[in-house]
Amino acid sequence: AADTLTRRAARPDAVRLMTAHRAKGLEWQLVVVAGVQEGVWPDLRRRGSLLEADRIGRDGLAEPLPPGALLAEERRLFYVAATRARERLVVTAVKAPAEDGDQPSRFLT
């Protein structure tokens, strides 16, 4: 079923939900980037697969990205998401630090 949906052409007036990675190279009149707050943008959690297949390279296992490099990669990814809009970009985030600890992303300051 997923392959059938992938092959179908999207209607021009359709809403498309996708990751920032998937949006690379694409543009729309209106783009919404939701949840731009710490812990989401940037998401500095370690990534990887259960078997660490993402670390396998030509020379064996690659070291995980250090925090500074991971932050830089997250910043680039946010830039990709924010620059997909031709006319209007809508960004949602908490207004100020909330009682539950949520706070706006450092990318918004």
Buried (B, 14 or more C-beta within 10 A) or exposed (E): EEEEEEEEEEEEEEEEEEEBEEBEEEEBEEBBBEEBBBEEBBEEEEEEEEEEEEEEEEEEEEEBBEEEEBBEBBBEBBEBBBEBBEEEBEBEBBEEEEEEEBBBBBBEE
